[in-house]
């Protein structure tokens, strides 16, 4: 990948060494050394082929071409290129690991929470609109509006126990 030279990208060159907390509101390209934490919520982090990062990373997207020792939390996508050496856990919605990349850690794929919540709300509204108002059951003093869906748990007694 070519080094981005657009004004929207902050650039940390090969000779730069940073220790501590690094945060920002623009995309970041790291080709130097960073040790600590990197917070770029809503923005992308690219660790270039010469980059050496010992930090936990929180960003919208993370691309690793160099070395990363730390956990990645990417709200959208994490990508390990063939030259990547990454040790740590990855939590993201989408992950890409190219053939030849070294990775040691766990991958936790997260659902797209906003889209899932919107679909659930739409289904609840559709069920509420189609159900007659008299079909809802509410306990006195619970503040539940007529027509609101109510979920109840039913306990079933255990009648038989099997030993394995």
C-alpha positions as CSV (number, residue, x, y, z in Angstrom):
1,X,0.0,0.0,0.0
2,X,1.3,3.4,-0.9
3,X,1.8,6.0,1.8
4,X,-1.3,8.3,1.9
5,X,-0.4,11.9,1.3
6,X,-3.8,13.5,1.6
7,X,-4.4,16.3,4.1
8,X,-7.0,14.1,6.0
9,X,-4.2,11.6,7.0
10,X,-1.9,12.4,9.9
11,X,1.5,10.7,9.2
12,X,4.0,9.4,11.7
13,X,7.3,8.8,9.9
14,X,9.9,6.1,10.4
15,X,12.1,8.1,12.7
16,X,9.3,9.1,15.1
17,X,8.9,7.4,18.4
18,X,5.8,8.1,20.5
19,X,5.2,6.8,24.1
20,X,1.8,7.4,25.7
21,X,-1.8,8.0,24.6
22,X,-2.4,8.9,21.0
23,X,-5.8,10.1,20.0
24,X,-7.3,12.1,17.1
25,X,-10.2,12.9,14.8
26,X,-8.5,12.1,11.5
27,X,-7.1,9.0,9.8
28,X,-3.6,8.1,10.9
29,X,-0.7,6.4,9.1
30,X,2.0,5.1,11.4
31,X,5.4,4.1,9.9
32,X,7.4,4.8,13.1
33,X,7.1,3.4,16.7
34,X,4.1,3.9,19.0
35,X,3.9,2.5,22.5
36,X,0.8,3.0,24.7
37,X,-2.8,3.4,23.5
38,X,-4.3,4.6,20.2
39,X,-7.8,6.1,20.2
40,X,-9.2,7.0,16.8
41,X,-12.9,6.3,17.1
42,X,-14.6,7.1,13.8
43,X,-11.3,7.1,11.9
44,X,-8.9,4.7,10.4
45,X,-5.4,3.6,11.5
46,X,-2.9,2.2,9.0
47,X,0.3,0.7,10.4
48,X,2.8,0.8,7.5
49,X,5.4,-1.8,6.7
50,X,8.0,-0.1,8.9
51,X,5.5,0.6,11.7
52,X,6.1,-1.0,15.1
53,X,3.1,-0.5,17.5
54,X,2.9,-1.8,21.1
55,X,-0.5,-0.5,22.0
56,X,-4.2,-1.3,22.3
57,X,-6.0,0.2,19.3
58,X,-9.6,1.5,19.1
59,X,-10.6,2.8,15.6
60,X,-13.2,2.5,12.9
61,X,-10.8,0.6,10.7
62,X,-7.4,-0.9,11.2
63,X,-4.9,-2.0,8.6
64,X,-1.7,-3.7,9.7
65,X,1.2,-4.0,7.3
66,X,4.0,-3.9,10.0
67,X,4.1,-5.1,13.6
68,X,1.4,-4.8,16.2
69,X,1.6,-6.1,19.7
70,X,-1.8,-5.3,21.4
71,X,-5.5,-5.7,21.0
72,X,-7.5,-4.2,18.1
73,X,-11.1,-2.9,18.6
74,X,-12.3,-1.9,15.1
75,X,-15.9,-0.8,14.8
76,X,-16.0,-1.7,11.1
77,X,-13.1,-3.6,9.8
78,X,-9.6,-5.0,10.8
79,X,-7.2,-6.1,8.0
80,X,-3.9,-7.9,8.3
81,X,-1.8,-7.7,5.2
82,X,0.7,-10.4,4.2
83,X,3.6,-8.5,5.8
84,X,1.7,-8.1,9.1
85,X,2.9,-9.5,12.4
86,X,0.1,-9.1,15.0
87,X,-0.1,-10.5,18.5
88,X,-3.3,-9.7,20.4
89,X,-7.1,-10.1,20.2
90,X,-9.3,-8.6,17.4
91,X,-12.8,-7.4,18.0
92,X,-14.6,-6.2,14.9
93,X,-17.5,-6.6,12.5
94,X,-15.4,-7.8,9.6
95,X,-11.8,-9.2,9.5
96,X,-9.4,-9.9,6.7
97,X,-6.2,-11.8,7.1
98,X,-4.1,-12.3,4.0
99,X,-2.1,-15.4,3.3
100,X,1.4,-15.0,4.8
101,X,0.3,-12.7,7.7
102,X,1.3,-13.8,11.2
103,X,-1.4,-13.6,13.8
104,X,-1.6,-14.9,17.3
105,X,-4.7,-14.1,19.3
106,X,-8.5,-14.4,19.3
107,X,-11.0,-13.0,16.8
108,X,-14.4,-11.8,18.1
109,X,-16.8,-10.9,15.3
110,X,-19.4,-8.4,16.5
111,X,-22.8,-8.0,14.9
112,X,-23.8,-4.7,13.4
113,X,-25.7,-3.6,16.5
114,X,-27.4,-0.5,15.1
115,X,-28.9,-2.5,12.2
116,X,-29.9,-5.4,14.4
117,X,-31.6,-3.0,16.9
118,X,-33.5,-1.2,14.1
119,X,-34.8,-4.6,12.7
120,X,-36.0,-5.7,16.2
121,X,-37.8,-2.4,16.7
122,X,-39.5,-2.6,13.3
123,X,-40.7,-6.1,14.1
124,X,-42.0,-5.1,17.5
125,X,-43.8,-2.1,16.0
126,X,-45.3,-4.3,13.3
127,X,-46.6,-6.9,15.9
128,X,-48.0,-4.1,18.1
129,X,-49.9,-2.5,15.2
130,X,-51.4,-5.8,14.1
131,X,-52.4,-7.0,17.6
132,X,-55.7,-5.7,19.0
133,X,-55.3,-3.5,22.1
134,X,-57.3,-5.9,24.3
135,X,-54.8,-8.7,23.7
136,X,-52.1,-7.2,25.8
137,X,-51.9,-8.2,29.5
138,X,-50.3,-5.8,31.9
139,X,-49.8,-6.0,35.6
140,X,-51.4,-3.2,37.7
141,X,-49.1,-0.3,38.3
142,X,-46.5,-1.5,35.7
143,X,-47.0,1.5,33.4
144,X,-47.4,-0.5,30.3
145,X,-49.4,1.1,27.5
146,X,-52.2,-0.8,25.8
147,X,-51.0,-2.6,22.7
148,X,-47.4,-2.9,24.0
149,X,-45.8,-6.3,23.7
150,X,-45.1,-8.0,27.0
151,X,-42.7,-10.9,27.4
152,X,-43.2,-13.3,30.3
153,X,-41.1,-16.3,31.5
154,X,-42.8,-19.6,32.2
155,X,-41.2,-22.0,34.5
156,X,-41.7,-25.7,33.7
157,X,-41.2,-28.2,36.5
158,X,-38.5,-30.8,35.9
159,X,-40.1,-34.3,36.0
160,X,-37.2,-36.5,35.1
161,X,-33.5,-36.3,35.6
162,X,-31.1,-38.4,33.6
163,X,-27.6,-39.2,34.6
164,X,-25.0,-39.5,31.9
